[in-house]
Every structure is written in structure tokens, then in C-alpha cells.
Amino acid sequence: MKENIQYPYYIRLVKYLGKAIQDTRKTKNMRQSDLADITGTSVKFISDVERGKETIQMDKALVLLRALGLKLYVTPDSIETEE
């Protein structure tokens, strides 16, 4: 069984943003078409985001996050680095 991601979730790449959106959408038992209807975006756009396409429109991605009840925070790098 696939495990849900744990929050807070460290997003270093676009694919991690897509994973958070996909995981939350599935947890809410929503199809991509449901999310597209709610947000006024297309299923193709949602699919691109969830697959980690690097050229997504950030304004639309933020709409997806808001619709799913997710927040995106920007913080300065900590002294500790990931190995």
C-alpha cells in the first residue's frame, strides 16, 4: 500500500509540489476532473502539475493548493543541510 506524505512537506523540486497536490486530492477522494471544475483549470494542467512538469504556471498551481486546503511557505535555508 502506498503511504501518504507527512506534513510539513519539504518541497525542493516541482515534482514534490505535484506529489503534495496529488496526495491531498486522492485523500479527499477527488478526481482530477473534480479539481479542474472547482478551480477553473484543465485536467491536462492538473496532470502536468502532478507529474512534476517544470514549466507549470505558478499562479494556477497556487489556485490548486488553495482549493485543496494546502498552504505554501517560503523560508530561508537553515544552517543544517540535507545529505
C-alpha positions as CSV (number, residue, x, y, z in Angstrom):
1,M,0.0,0.0,0.0
2,K,1.3,3.5,-0.9
3,E,2.0,5.7,2.1
4,N,0.6,9.3,2.3
5,I,3.2,12.0,2.6
6,Q,3.7,13.6,6.0
7,Y,3.3,17.4,6.6
8,P,5.1,19.7,6.8
9,Y,6.5,18.5,3.5
10,Y,9.8,19.9,2.2
11,I,9.4,20.9,-1.5
12,R,12.7,21.1,-3.3
13,L,11.5,20.3,-6.8
14,V,8.4,20.8,-8.8
15,K,7.7,17.1,-8.7
16,Y,7.3,17.4,-4.9
17,L,4.7,20.1,-5.2
18,G,2.9,17.8,-7.6
19,K,3.1,14.9,-5.2
20,A,1.6,17.0,-2.4
21,I,-1.3,18.1,-4.7
22,Q,-1.9,14.6,-5.9
23,D,-1.7,13.0,-2.5
24,T,-4.1,15.5,-1.0
25,R,-6.6,15.3,-3.9
26,K,-6.7,11.5,-3.6
27,T,-7.1,11.7,0.2
28,K,-10.1,13.9,-0.4
29,N,-11.4,11.3,-2.9
30,M,-11.4,13.8,-5.7
31,R,-10.7,13.0,-9.4
32,Q,-8.6,15.4,-11.5
33,S,-11.8,16.4,-13.2
34,D,-13.4,17.4,-9.9
35,L,-10.4,19.6,-9.0
36,A,-10.4,21.1,-12.5
37,D,-14.1,22.0,-12.2
38,I,-13.6,23.6,-8.8
39,T,-10.5,25.6,-9.9
40,G,-11.4,26.5,-13.5
41,T,-8.3,24.8,-14.7
42,S,-8.0,21.8,-17.1
43,V,-7.4,18.1,-16.3
44,K,-4.3,18.4,-18.5
45,F,-2.9,21.2,-16.3
46,I,-3.6,19.2,-13.1
47,S,-2.0,16.1,-14.7
48,D,1.1,18.2,-15.7
49,V,1.4,19.6,-12.1
50,E,1.1,16.2,-10.5
51,R,3.7,14.7,-12.9
52,G,6.1,17.4,-11.9
53,K,6.2,19.4,-15.2
54,E,8.7,22.1,-14.6
55,T,7.1,24.8,-16.7
56,I,3.7,25.0,-14.9
57,Q,2.0,28.3,-14.3
58,M,2.6,29.1,-10.7
59,D,-0.5,31.2,-10.3
60,K,-2.7,28.3,-11.3
61,A,-0.7,25.9,-9.1
62,L,-1.4,28.2,-6.1
63,V,-5.2,28.0,-7.0
64,L,-4.9,24.2,-6.8
65,L,-3.2,24.5,-3.4
66,R,-5.9,26.8,-2.0
67,A,-8.7,24.6,-3.3
68,L,-7.2,21.6,-1.6
69,G,-6.6,23.5,1.7
70,L,-2.8,23.5,1.4
71,K,-0.5,26.4,2.1
72,L,2.9,27.1,0.6
73,Y,5.5,28.7,2.8
74,V,8.8,30.2,1.8
75,T,11.5,30.2,4.5
76,P,15.2,30.9,4.5
77,D,17.6,27.9,4.3
78,S,18.5,26.6,7.7
79,I,22.1,26.1,8.7
80,E,21.6,22.3,8.6
81,T,21.8,20.8,5.2
82,E,20.3,17.7,3.8
83,E,22.8,14.9,3.0
